[in-house]
């Protein structure tokens, strides 16, 4: 499958990136984030691909957790305490 945007010399990885970019239309991905990860991969291999996306997922997960904790602390401070947050 040929794409108008070629990021990788391998059509398989180009297709995977294209699928990720298309997910932005459903608010399921961020274009800038996808391009940044693709830039870090440079020459894709299964290990590089997995490592780059896994690192990004961990970083995003950490930010989400920090936001949840910050929100909970804000509620406690403002006397509107809610149950302690827990990860799904």
N, C-alpha and C positions, 0 to 999 in steps of 0.2 A: 504494500500500500504506500503510494507516494504521497507526501504531504507538501503543502505550499511552504511550510517552514521546516527546514532541515536543521536540527540541532546536533544530531549524531549521524555518523556514517552507516550505522546499522538500522535498517528499517524497523526491526522489532522494537528497539528502544525509542525510536522516533514515534512509533505508534503508541507506545505506553505513555510517552510525554504528551502526545496529542490527546489521548484519553483523559489525562489529568487536567490539561488545559480546558477541555470541553466541560469538565465538571464545574468550572468556574461559573458557567451560566446557571447552574442550580445552586450556587453558593456553597458548593461542596469542596472548593479548592480556591486558592488565591494565585492569580497569575504571577505576581512578583515572586512569591515564594517558590512556585514551580520552576520559574526560570532560574532563580538563585540556586536551587538544588541541582538543576541540570548543568549549570555552569561548574558546580563543584565536582560533578561526576566526570566531566570532560570526555574521557574515552570509556564508555560503559563496559562493564563486565557484571555478571550477576552479583559478585561480592561488593563491588563499588556502588552499584545501584542500591542494593539492600542497605549498605552502611550509610549512604548519604540520606536516604529517606528515613531510615530508623533514627538517625541522629536528629533530623528535623522534627520527627514525631515526638521524640523525647523532649526537645526544647519547647515545642508547643504545649505538650502536656504539663511541663513544669510551669509555664506561664498561666495555664488554666488553673492549676492547683493554687498558685500564688494569688490569683484573683479571687478564688473561692474563699481562701483563708482570710484575705484582706476584707472581703465582704462580711464574713462572719465576725471578725474582730470589730469592724465598724458597727455592726448591729449590737454587739455586746457593750461597746462603749456608749452607744446611744440608748442603752436600756431596752432595746428591742431584741433581746437574745433569742436565738433560734438554736435548734439542736446542732451539735458539732458536725461540721461537714465530713462526709465520707466519700471515698472514691467508689464509683460503680464497680 
